[in-house]
Amino acid sequence: MKLPILQAGDQPWFMSRPVTRRTFLGGTVGVAALTLLAACSGDDEDADDSAASSADSEAQTTRIVALNTGHLDHLLLLGIVPVGLGVAKSANGDPSGIPDYIYDRFGDVYDLAAIEQVGLRAEPDVEKIATLEPDLILSNDRADEALLTQLRGITTVVTTNGGSEQWKEDLGILADAVGRREEADALLTAYEKDASDWAEERGNDAVVSLVRGRNDEYILTGPSSLSGSVVEDAGLTRPEGQQFTDTANHDLSVENTDQLDADYLFYSFDGGADSLTDSASWRNLEVVKAGNAYAVDMDAWFLNASLVAAQYVLDDLKDRIGE
């Protein structure tokens, strides 16, 4: 399934047209326009002026600076291109900090190269942000309070929770901030239905193992993570040693490689840690012998936290596990 992208000027999905994948996304500005027209006294000239004012408002582009994980994904999905972006080095090495899966999903729709970099997420360039004249800055609750104070001196700041385990709630917070909550809720509902429908069609709760590299370490990814939540939404289960919920990840020592055995194994060692794939312990895993160990995109599966990444992971699972 490919989530639709909200286009500027789309009629709201909850108005006259039937709900389909192509029509359920629309701007909340349509509701505002109808409310305004209904409140008019009936004077045609006033109504025309109101309609023109609504159209002008709809045509305006909100100037947003996005500073944290998931913000770019969700803005693009809702039809908004930020003017500024705080970046983290992407696993694919792209100096723009925009992962390949984002380019693949939105590169033909939006000019992503036009988005101004404003420094690293943890230490953005406040002066550069100010020159972009944003009317909204997106950060998260984990940001340094001194930084947030500086940003609030520029314009309105909305903070999401941060952390991959809260990506669904963060989508709602962002959508509220840009006036597109109903669109976001519809997209999330579509994803969750896609996952549950596949679980019902598949008819099994196959065991799925998740591991990645970080610097020179190996990391087990638990249920409290983006990919872990997708596995759960799809009705799949995890090995006993990967059912922890105290944090999103646990370290894995080479001596405990057997903890990776499962019906299916999804992994990425890009950008950190020598690959286990050449070791005897890896080759001896039953999941490897069965041909069910798959390398996946580090950014989408393990580093980002958004509905776009979640759908990417779900589609990967469906392709590899099938029915």
N, C-alpha and C positions, 0 to 999 in steps of 0.2 A: 504494500500500500504506500502511495506517495501522498503526504499531506498537501492539500491545496495551499496556495499562497494568496493572502488577501491583497487585492489590487485596489488602488485608489479609485474611488467613485463607484465601487460595487454597491448594488442595492442590498440593504440588510437582509439576511437570510430569513428573518422572522417576519418579513412583510408578505407581499402578494405572491411570490413565486414558491413552488413546492421546494422542500428541502432536498438538495442533492449535494454531491461532493463539490460540484462547481458553483452552487448557488447558496450554500449555507454560510459563506463568509461575506460579511458586509460591514460597513462602518456604522457606528452608533450615531454618526452625524445625521443619518436619515431619520431616526426617531426624533432627534432634536428639531429637525426641519418640520416634521409633521406637527409636533407640539406647538411650534411657533405659529404655523399657519392656522391651526385650529383655534388659537387664542386671538386671532385677528378678528376685527369687527365685521369683516366681509367686504371691505373696500378693496376693489381689484388692484388699485395702484399700490396700496400697502402690502397686499399679498405678493405682488410682483417684486416689490423691494425686499420683502422677507425672503423670498425664494432666491433672489440674487445674492443676498447676504449669506445665506446658507451655502450656496455654491462656492462663493469666495472662500468661506471658512474651510470647506471641504478640500479646496485646492491647495491650501496652505500646508507646508511641511513642517511638522514639529521638529525643532532643533534639539536633538538628544545626544548626550555623551554617555556612552556605555562603558563601565569600568570593570565589570566582573563576569565570571563564568556564566554562560547561558544567556546573558543579556542580548548579545548580538543575534544569536539564533532566534530568540523569541521575537525580537523586534522585526527581523526580516520576515518571519513567518506571518506576522500580523500586518505586513505591508509597509513597514517603516524602516528607512535606512538612516542610521545614526550619522551625525556629522563628525563625531569623534569616538575613538576606541582605545581603551587601555588594553595592552596586549601581554600575553605570556608566550614564551617561545613554544611554538607548535612542534609536536613530535615529528612532523614531516619536514621540519627545517625551514619552512616558509618564513622569511624575515618580516612579513606583514603581520604574523601572528594569527592569521586566519587559516584554519585547518582546511585540508582538501575537501572534506565532506561538505563544508559550507560552500566552497566554490562550486562543487559538483551540483549542489542543491539550488543555489541562488545566482551563480555566476552569469547565467544567460538572461537573468531577469533584472539584476541590479548591477550598477557600476561599483563593485566592492573596492576597487582601487582608489576611488574618490574619497573613501573614508579616511579622515586624518588620524594618524596615530598620535596619542597624547602621552606616550611613555608606558612603562610597565604598570601592571595593575596595582601592585603594592606601593609604587612611588610615582604616581602620574605627575605630569608637568602642569601645575595649577595655572600658571600664567598662560600656557598654550590653550588650556581649556577655556579660560576667560576670553581669549581672542576669538574663539569660535562662536561666542555669544549664544550659548545654549539657553533654552527655557526649561530644560529638565536634565538633571544629572542622575544616572543610576549607579548606585554603589551597593555595598552590603554591610550588614551589621558587624562584620568582622574587621572592617576598616578601622584604621587608627582614628580616634576621636578628634585629634588635632587636624587631621586631613579633612574629616567631615566638616569641621567648623570652617575651614578655608573654603571648601566647596559651597557651603551654604551662604557664604558671602558673595558668591557669584549668582546663584539662582536656586530654584527649588531642587532639593535632593530627596530622592526616594531610595530607601535601602531594602534590599531583599535579604533573606536569611543567609544565603551562601551555604555551601555544602551540598554534595550531590544527592544526599538523601532527602532533601527538601525541594527538589526541582519542581514538583507539581504545585506546591504552595507558592513558590517564587514566580512561576508563570502567572498565577492569579494576581500577585502583588504588582507585577510589571503591567499586566493587562489593565488593572484598575488605574494605574498611573497614566496610561495613554488612552483611556476611555474605550477599551476594546475587550472588556471582560466577557461579554456574551460570545464573541468570536472565539476567544481563547477557550472558554468552557466547551464550545462545540467541537473544537479541534481535539481537546483532551478526551472528551467523550468518544469521539471517533477512534482515537488511538486505543482506548481501553476496550472498546467493543471489538476492535480488530484483534487485540490480544486474547480476549475471552472467547471469541468465536473460534480462533485457531486452537485454543486449548480444548474446546468442546469437539471440534472436528478431529483433532489429533487423537484424543482418547487415551493419552498416557501422561504420566508425570515424570518423564525422563530426568535423570540426574545430570546437572550441568556444573562444571568446574570452571572457575575464572582466575586467571593469574596474569600478572604483568611485571615488567621490569621497572625499576626506579634507581637511577644511578647504578651502583653495583649491587643492588639488593633485588630480591624477589618478593612480590607482594600478592597475597591472596585477597581477592575482593569479595566482601560479604554482601548480605542482603541490603544493608543500609548504604547503598550506592546506586548510581544511575543504572548500570548494567544489571546489578543485583535486583533492583526493583522491577526491571523489565522481565527478567527471568521469572520473578514471582507473579507478575501480572499475567504472564503467559501460562501459568499453571505448572511450571517446571519446578523441580526441587534441587537441593544442593547437597553435596557430601556432608557428612556429619561434622567434619572439621572446618567447614565453611559456613556454618549457620550462626556465627557470632553476630551480635547486634550492638556491642558496646562501642564500636567504631566502624568506619566504612571499610578499613583494611587491616590486615594482620601481616606481619613479616613471615616469610617462609624460608627456612633453611634448606640447603641442598640435601641434607640428611633426611628431610621429611618430604621429599618429592612424591612419595607414595600418597600423600594427601590430595594429590591432583587427580587420582583415578576417579573416573565417573563414566557415564554413558557417552558424554560429549565434553570436550575440553576446548575452551576458547582462550587464546593467549596473545600477548604482544610484548616483545622485548625491544621494540624500537626505542632508541634514544636513551637506553640505560640497561645495565646488567648484561653480562655475557650470556648468550642464549643457552638455555638448558638443552636445546634440541639435539645437540651433538653428543650428549652424555649417555652413558649406559643406563643410568637410572630413569632417564626420559624414555629411552627405547623400550625399557622393560614395562612401562605402564600399559595396562590392558587397553585403555582408551586409545593409545598411540598405535598399538598392534592392530586394533580394529579399524584404524584409518579414520577415527572420529576426533582428531585433534586439529584445530583450525586456527591459523594466524588471522588476526583481525586488526582493524584500524584503531590505533592507540587513542587518538583524539576522541573519536565518537564513543568508543566503548568505555574508556577509563579516565579521561581527563575532562570531559565536558558534562554539563548537567542541564539538559533542555529537552523539550518535546521533540525537537528535530533529531537530536542524538538518540533519544529513546526509540523513535520510529526506525532509525537506521539500525539499531541493535535488534529490534524485533524482526525487521526484514531479514537481517543476517541469520537469526535463529531459524526463521521459517525456511530459508534457503537451504540451510545445513541439516536441520532435523526433519523437515518435511512433516508429513502426516503420520 
